[in-house]
């Protein structure tokens, strides 16, 4: 059984892969787990839009999902979201 954060990561990766016609960065969709400086780990998903967006989603908890983005479309994605559904609504 997956943890809530792992399930969000899996669901986000599947959603991005289903929308690969829009989220088409040449490096694909990269799920990862990063170590935090003060200990602990956080799940991430890196994705993008070729030439316009490079973004990393940081899943702190099911109710705190942060997006760090760069590029011309970054303004649409950067911020903190209260759920995966809220994030996907912006990404749609």
N, CA, C and O atoms as a GROMACS GRO file, in nm:
protein
  368
    1UNK      N    1   0.084  -0.119   0.000
    1UNK     CA    2   0.000   0.000   0.000
    1UNK      C    3   0.088   0.125   0.000
    1UNK      O    4   0.189   0.130   0.070
    2UNK      N    5   0.050   0.222  -0.078
    2UNK     CA    6   0.130   0.344  -0.092
    2UNK      C    7   0.094   0.446   0.017
    2UNK      O    8  -0.019   0.451   0.066
    3UNK      N    9   0.194   0.526   0.054
    3UNK     CA   10   0.168   0.638   0.145
    3UNK      C   11   0.088   0.744   0.069
    3UNK      O   12   0.088   0.744  -0.054
    4UNK      N   13   0.021   0.835   0.142
    4UNK     CA   14  -0.055   0.940   0.072
    4UNK      C   15   0.032   1.024  -0.021
    4UNK      O   16  -0.011   1.057  -0.132
    5UNK      N   17   0.154   1.059   0.021
    5UNK     CA   18   0.242   1.139  -0.065
    5UNK      C   19   0.286   1.060  -0.188
    5UNK      O   20   0.293   1.114  -0.298
    6UNK      N   21   0.316   0.931  -0.168
    6UNK     CA   22   0.356   0.847  -0.281
    6UNK      C   23   0.241   0.834  -0.381
    6UNK      O   24   0.264   0.835  -0.502
    7UNK      N   25   0.117   0.820  -0.331
    7UNK     CA   26   0.002   0.807  -0.420
    7UNK      C   27  -0.018   0.935  -0.501
    7UNK      O   28  -0.052   0.928  -0.619
    8UNK      N   29   0.001   1.051  -0.439
    8UNK     CA   30  -0.009   1.178  -0.512
    8UNK      C   31   0.096   1.182  -0.622
    8UNK      O   32   0.068   1.223  -0.734
    9UNK      N   33   0.218   1.140  -0.589
    9UNK     CA   34   0.326   1.138  -0.688
    9UNK      C   35   0.290   1.046  -0.805
    9UNK      O   36   0.307   1.084  -0.921
   10UNK      N   37   0.241   0.928  -0.776
   10UNK     CA   38   0.203   0.832  -0.880
   10UNK      C   39   0.091   0.890  -0.967
   10UNK      O   40   0.096   0.882  -1.089
   11UNK      N   41  -0.011   0.947  -0.901
   11UNK     CA   42  -0.125   1.004  -0.975
   11UNK      C   43  -0.080   1.119  -1.064
   11UNK      O   44  -0.128   1.132  -1.177
   12UNK      N   45   0.010   1.204  -1.014
   12UNK     CA   46   0.059   1.317  -1.093
   12UNK      C   47   0.142   1.269  -1.212
   12UNK      O   48   0.125   1.320  -1.322
   13UNK      N   49   0.228   1.172  -1.192
   13UNK     CA   50   0.308   1.118  -1.302
   13UNK      C   51   0.217   1.058  -1.408
   13UNK      O   52   0.238   1.080  -1.528
   14UNK      N   53   0.116   0.982  -1.366
   14UNK     CA   54   0.022   0.923  -1.463
   14UNK      C   55  -0.053   1.031  -1.539
   14UNK      O   56  -0.071   1.020  -1.661
   15UNK      N   57  -0.097   1.136  -1.469
   15UNK     CA   58  -0.170   1.246  -1.534
   15UNK      C   59  -0.080   1.315  -1.636
   15UNK      O   60  -0.124   1.342  -1.748
   16UNK      N   61   0.044   1.343  -1.599
   16UNK     CA   62   0.137   1.409  -1.691
   16UNK      C   63   0.165   1.321  -1.813
   16UNK      O   64   0.171   1.371  -1.925
   17UNK      N   65   0.181   1.192  -1.791
   17UNK     CA   66   0.204   1.101  -1.904
   17UNK      C   67   0.082   1.095  -1.996
   17UNK      O   68   0.096   1.083  -2.117
   18UNK      N   69  -0.038   1.104  -1.938
   18UNK     CA   70  -0.160   1.106  -2.018
   18UNK      C   71  -0.175   1.236  -2.096
   18UNK      O   72  -0.247   1.241  -2.196
   19UNK      N   73  -0.106   1.342  -2.052
   19UNK     CA   74  -0.112   1.473  -2.118
   19UNK      C   75   0.023   1.509  -2.182
   19UNK      O   76   0.063   1.626  -2.184
   20UNK      N   77   0.092   1.408  -2.233
   20UNK     CA   78   0.227   1.430  -2.289
   20UNK      C   79   0.225   1.511  -2.417
   20UNK      O   80   0.329   1.558  -2.462
   21UNK      N   81   0.107   1.528  -2.477
   21UNK     CA   82   0.099   1.616  -2.594
   21UNK      C   83   0.119   1.762  -2.554
   21UNK      O   84   0.164   1.843  -2.635
   22UNK      N   85   0.088   1.797  -2.430
   22UNK     CA   86   0.105   1.934  -2.379
   22UNK      C   87   0.234   1.946  -2.298
   22UNK      O   88   0.311   2.041  -2.316
   23UNK      N   89   0.257   1.851  -2.208
   23UNK     CA   90   0.376   1.852  -2.122
   23UNK      C   91   0.482   1.764  -2.188
   23UNK      O   92   0.494   1.645  -2.159
   24UNK      N   93   0.557   1.828  -2.279
   24UNK     CA   94   0.641   1.753  -2.373
   24UNK      C   95   0.790   1.783  -2.362
   24UNK      O   96   0.862   1.773  -2.462
   25UNK      N   97   0.838   1.818  -2.244
   25UNK     CA   98   0.981   1.845  -2.228
   25UNK      C   99   1.060   1.721  -2.271
   25UNK      O  100   1.017   1.609  -2.247
   26UNK      N  101   1.176   1.741  -2.336
   26UNK     CA  102   1.252   1.628  -2.389
   26UNK      C  103   1.300   1.530  -2.282
   26UNK      O  104   1.327   1.414  -2.312
   27UNK      N  105   1.311   1.575  -2.157
   27UNK     CA  106   1.356   1.485  -2.051
   27UNK      C  107   1.242   1.403  -1.991
   27UNK      O  108   1.266   1.316  -1.908
   28UNK      N  109   1.118   1.430  -2.033
   28UNK     CA  110   1.004   1.351  -1.987
   28UNK      C  111   0.954   1.394  -1.850
   28UNK      O  112   0.964   1.511  -1.813
   29UNK      N  113   0.900   1.300  -1.777
   29UNK     CA  114   0.848   1.321  -1.642
   29UNK      C  115   0.937   1.243  -1.548
   29UNK      O  116   0.957   1.123  -1.565
   30UNK      N  117   0.991   1.311  -1.447
   30UNK     CA  118   1.090   1.248  -1.358
   30UNK      C  119   1.040   1.248  -1.214
   30UNK      O  120   1.044   1.352  -1.148
   31UNK      N  121   0.993   1.134  -1.164
   31UNK     CA  122   0.959   1.124  -1.022
   31UNK      C  123   1.088   1.101  -0.943
   31UNK      O  124   1.179   1.034  -0.989
   32UNK      N  125   1.094   1.158  -0.823
   32UNK     CA  126   1.216   1.146  -0.742
   32UNK      C  127   1.180   1.162  -0.596
   32UNK      O  128   1.066   1.195  -0.561
   33UNK      N  129   1.279   1.137  -0.511
   33UNK     CA  130   1.267   1.163  -0.369
   33UNK      C  131   1.394   1.236  -0.328
   33UNK      O  132   1.504   1.184  -0.346
   34UNK      N  133   1.380   1.356  -0.272
   34UNK     CA  134   1.496   1.437  -0.236
   34UNK      C  135   1.511   1.442  -0.085
   34UNK      O  136   1.412   1.449  -0.012
   35UNK      N  137   1.636   1.440  -0.040
   35UNK     CA  138   1.666   1.455   0.103
   35UNK      C  139   1.662   1.602   0.140
   35UNK      O  140   1.709   1.687   0.064
   36UNK      N  141   1.605   1.632   0.256
   36UNK     CA  142   1.599   1.769   0.304
   36UNK      C  143   1.723   1.800   0.388
   36UNK      O  144   1.777   1.711   0.453
   37UNK      N  145   1.768   1.926   0.389
   37UNK     CA  146   1.890   1.962   0.462
   37UNK      C  147   1.885   1.928   0.611
   37UNK      O  148   1.987   1.892   0.670
   38UNK      N  149   1.768   1.939   0.672
   38UNK     CA  150   1.757   1.913   0.817
   38UNK      C  151   1.706   1.773   0.847
   38UNK      O  152   1.662   1.745   0.958
   39UNK      N  153   1.713   1.686   0.748
   39UNK     CA  154   1.667   1.549   0.766
   39UNK      C  155   1.529   1.528   0.706
   39UNK      O  156   1.453   1.623   0.688
   40UNK      N  157   1.498   1.405   0.677
   40UNK     CA  158   1.371   1.373   0.615
   40UNK      C  159   1.382   1.377   0.464
   40UNK      O  160   1.486   1.414   0.408
   41UNK      N  161   1.275   1.338   0.400
   41UNK     CA  162   1.272   1.336   0.253
   41UNK      C  163   1.141   1.392   0.204
   41UNK      O  164   1.042   1.396   0.277
   42UNK      N  165   1.143   1.435   0.080
   42UNK     CA  166   1.023   1.489   0.017
   42UNK      C  167   1.013   1.431  -0.123
   42UNK      O  168   1.114   1.414  -0.191
   43UNK      N  169   0.892   1.401  -0.166
   43UNK     CA  170   0.872   1.349  -0.302
   43UNK      C  171   0.860   1.463  -0.400
   43UNK      O  172   0.802   1.567  -0.369
   44UNK      N  173   0.916   1.443  -0.521
   44UNK     CA  174   0.911   1.546  -0.625
   44UNK      C  175   0.874   1.484  -0.759
   44UNK      O  176   0.889   1.364  -0.781
   45UNK      N  177   0.826   1.570  -0.848
   45UNK     CA  178   0.801   1.532  -0.986
   45UNK      C  179   0.848   1.649  -1.072
   45UNK      O  180   0.801   1.762  -1.054
   46UNK      N  181   0.940   1.623  -1.164
   46UNK     CA  182   0.989   1.726  -1.255
   46UNK      C  183   0.929   1.702  -1.393
   46UNK      O  184   0.924   1.589  -1.442
   47UNK      N  185   0.884   1.811  -1.456
   47UNK     CA  186   0.820   1.801  -1.587
   47UNK      C  187   0.837   1.936  -1.658
   47UNK      O  188   0.891   2.030  -1.600
   48UNK      N  189   0.791   1.945  -1.782
   48UNK     CA  190   0.800   2.073  -1.850
   48UNK      C  191   0.727   2.076  -1.982
   48UNK      O  192   0.668   1.978  -2.027
   49UNK      N  193   0.732   2.195  -2.041
   49UNK     CA  194   0.682   2.219  -2.176
   49UNK      C  195   0.802   2.265  -2.256
   49UNK      O  196   0.865   2.365  -2.223
   50UNK      N  197   0.833   2.192  -2.362
   50UNK     CA  198   0.954   2.222  -2.440
   50UNK      C  199   0.964   2.371  -2.472
   50UNK      O  200   0.869   2.429  -2.525
   51UNK      N  201   1.076   2.431  -2.441
   51UNK     CA  202   1.111   2.571  -2.466
   51UNK      C  203   1.037   2.672  -2.380
   51UNK      O  204   1.072   2.790  -2.383
   52UNK      N  205   0.936   2.631  -2.302
   52UNK     CA  206   0.855   2.729  -2.229
   52UNK      C  207   0.848   2.709  -2.079
   52UNK      O  208   0.817   2.803  -2.006
   53UNK      N  209   0.876   2.587  -2.029
   53UNK     CA  210   0.856   2.561  -1.887
   53UNK      C  211   0.942   2.446  -1.839
   53UNK      O  212   0.950   2.341  -1.903
   54UNK      N  213   1.006   2.468  -1.726
   54UNK     CA  214   1.069   2.361  -1.648
   54UNK      C  215   1.014   2.376  -1.508
   54UNK      O  216   1.025   2.483  -1.448
   55UNK      N  217   0.953   2.270  -1.454
   55UNK     CA  218   0.887   2.280  -1.325
   55UNK      C  219   0.916   2.157  -1.239
   55UNK      O  220   0.933   2.046  -1.290
   56UNK      N  221   0.919   2.180  -1.109
   56UNK     CA  222   0.930   2.071  -1.012
   56UNK      C  223   0.819   2.087  -0.910
   56UNK      O  224   0.803   2.193  -0.850
   57UNK      N  225   0.743   1.980  -0.892
   57UNK     CA  226   0.638   1.975  -0.791
   57UNK      C  227   0.699   1.911  -0.667
   57UNK      O  228   0.760   1.805  -0.676
   58UNK      N  229   0.682   1.976  -0.552
   58UNK     CA  230   0.732   1.923  -0.425
   58UNK      C  231   0.612   1.886  -0.340
   58UNK      O  232   0.529   1.971  -0.308
   59UNK      N  233   0.602   1.759  -0.305
   59UNK     CA  234   0.486   1.709  -0.231
   59UNK      C  235   0.526   1.700  -0.084
   59UNK      O  236   0.585   1.601  -0.040
   60UNK      N  237   0.492   1.804  -0.008
   60UNK     CA  238   0.524   1.808   0.135
   60UNK      C  239   0.424   1.721   0.213
   60UNK      O  240   0.462   1.647   0.304
   61UNK      N  241   0.299   1.733   0.176
   61UNK     CA  242   0.191   1.657   0.239
   61UNK      C  243   0.074   1.657   0.141
   61UNK      O  244   0.077   1.730   0.042
   62UNK      N  245  -0.030   1.578   0.167
   62UNK     CA  246  -0.145   1.579   0.075
   62UNK      C  247  -0.211   1.717   0.063
   62UNK      O  248  -0.279   1.744  -0.035
   63UNK      N  249  -0.191   1.804   0.162
   63UNK     CA  250  -0.254   1.936   0.160
   63UNK      C  251  -0.154   2.049   0.140
   63UNK      O  252  -0.190   2.166   0.156
   64UNK      N  253  -0.030   2.016   0.107
   64UNK     CA  254   0.069   2.119   0.078
   64UNK      C  255   0.159   2.070  -0.036
   64UNK      O  256   0.250   1.989  -0.016
   65UNK      N  257   0.132   2.121  -0.155
   65UNK     CA  258   0.205   2.084  -0.276
   65UNK      C  259   0.258   2.213  -0.336
   65UNK      O  260   0.181   2.302  -0.373
   66UNK      N  261   0.390   2.224  -0.347
   66UNK     CA  262   0.454   2.345  -0.396
   66UNK      C  263   0.509   2.321  -0.537
   66UNK      O  264   0.559   2.212  -0.566
   67UNK      N  265   0.499   2.422  -0.622
   67UNK     CA  266   0.556   2.413  -0.757
   67UNK      C  267   0.661   2.523  -0.772
   67UNK      O  268   0.633   2.640  -0.748
   68UNK      N  269   0.780   2.483  -0.811
   68UNK     CA  270   0.886   2.577  -0.849
   68UNK      C  271   0.901   2.567  -1.000
   68UNK      O  272   0.921   2.458  -1.053
   69UNK      N  273   0.892   2.680  -1.068
   69UNK     CA  274   0.895   2.676  -1.214
   69UNK      C  275   0.982   2.787  -1.270
   69UNK      O  276   1.003   2.891  -1.207
   70UNK      N  277   1.033   2.762  -1.391
   70UNK     CA  278   1.112   2.859  -1.466
   70UNK      C  279   1.067   2.857  -1.611
   70UNK      O  280   1.018   2.756  -1.661
   71UNK      N  281   1.084   2.971  -1.676
   71UNK     CA  282   1.047   2.979  -1.817
   71UNK      C  283   0.928   3.070  -1.838
   71UNK      O  284   0.871   3.124  -1.743
   72UNK      N  285   0.890   3.085  -1.963
   72UNK     CA  286   0.784   3.179  -2.001
   72UNK      C  287   0.649   3.145  -1.939
   72UNK      O  288   0.568   3.235  -1.915
   73UNK      N  289   0.622   3.018  -1.912
   73UNK     CA  290   0.493   2.978  -1.854
   73UNK      C  291   0.498   2.963  -1.702
   73UNK      O  292   0.399   2.922  -1.642
   74UNK      N  293   0.610   2.994  -1.639
   74UNK     CA  294   0.627   2.972  -1.496
   74UNK      C  295   0.522   3.042  -1.412
   74UNK      O  296   0.478   2.989  -1.310
   75UNK      N  297   0.481   3.162  -1.452
   75UNK     CA  298   0.385   3.238  -1.374
   75UNK      C  299   0.252   3.165  -1.353
   75UNK      O  300   0.181   3.191  -1.256
   76UNK      N  301   0.218   3.073  -1.443
   76UNK     CA  302   0.093   2.999  -1.433
   76UNK      C  303   0.098   2.889  -1.327
   76UNK      O  304  -0.006   2.848  -1.275
   77UNK      N  305   0.217   2.842  -1.295
   77UNK     CA  306   0.230   2.722  -1.213
   77UNK      C  307   0.291   2.746  -1.075
   77UNK      O  308   0.262   2.671  -0.981
   78UNK      N  309   0.375   2.849  -1.061
   78UNK     CA  310   0.448   2.870  -0.937
   78UNK      C  311   0.352   2.900  -0.823
   78UNK      O  312   0.260   2.980  -0.836
   79UNK      N  313   0.374   2.833  -0.710
   79UNK     CA  314   0.293   2.858  -0.592
   79UNK      C  315   0.270   2.733  -0.511
   79UNK      O  316   0.328   2.628  -0.538
   80UNK      N  317   0.184   2.746  -0.410
   80UNK     CA  318   0.149   2.633  -0.323
   80UNK      C  319   0.002   2.601  -0.341
   80UNK      O  320  -0.083   2.690  -0.348
   81UNK      N  321  -0.027   2.472  -0.348
   81UNK     CA  322  -0.162   2.424  -0.372
   81UNK      C  323  -0.206   2.337  -0.254
   81UNK      O  324  -0.123   2.273  -0.189
   82UNK      N  325  -0.337   2.336  -0.227
   82UNK     CA  326  -0.392   2.263  -0.112
   82UNK      C  327  -0.426   2.118  -0.143
   82UNK      O  328  -0.459   2.042  -0.052
   83UNK      N  329  -0.420   2.080  -0.270
   83UNK     CA  330  -0.450   1.942  -0.307
   83UNK      C  331  -0.400   1.916  -0.449
   83UNK      O  332  -0.370   2.008  -0.525
   84UNK      N  333  -0.392   1.789  -0.483
   84UNK     CA  334  -0.355   1.754  -0.620
   84UNK      C  335  -0.463   1.802  -0.717
   84UNK      O  336  -0.431   1.848  -0.826
   85UNK      N  337  -0.589   1.792  -0.678
   85UNK     CA  338  -0.698   1.836  -0.765
   85UNK      C  339  -0.686   1.985  -0.797
   85UNK      O  340  -0.711   2.027  -0.910
   86UNK      N  341  -0.647   2.065  -0.699
   86UNK     CA  342  -0.630   2.210  -0.720
   86UNK      C  343  -0.516   2.236  -0.819
   86UNK      O  344  -0.528   2.321  -0.907
   87UNK      N  345  -0.406   2.162  -0.805
   87UNK     CA  346  -0.294   2.176  -0.897
   87UNK      C  347  -0.334   2.134  -1.038
   87UNK      O  348  -0.304   2.205  -1.135
   88UNK      N  349  -0.401   2.021  -1.050
   88UNK     CA  350  -0.441   1.972  -1.183
   88UNK      C  351  -0.538   2.067  -1.252
   88UNK      O  352  -0.536   2.078  -1.374
   89UNK      N  353  -0.622   2.134  -1.176
   89UNK     CA  354  -0.715   2.231  -1.234
   89UNK      C  355  -0.637   2.344  -1.300
   89UNK      O  356  -0.678   2.394  -1.406
   90UNK      N  357  -0.526   2.386  -1.241
   90UNK     CA  358  -0.442   2.491  -1.299
   90UNK      C  359  -0.368   2.436  -1.422
   90UNK      O  360  -0.352   2.506  -1.521
   91UNK      N  361  -0.324   2.311  -1.414
   91UNK     CA  362  -0.247   2.252  -1.522
   91UNK      C  363  -0.332   2.215  -1.643
   91UNK      O  364  -0.280   2.204  -1.754
   92UNK      N  365  -0.460   2.198  -1.623
   92UNK     CA  366  -0.550   2.160  -1.732
   92UNK      C  367  -0.550   2.269  -1.834
   92UNK      O  368  -0.619   2.258  -1.936
   0.00000   0.00000   0.00000
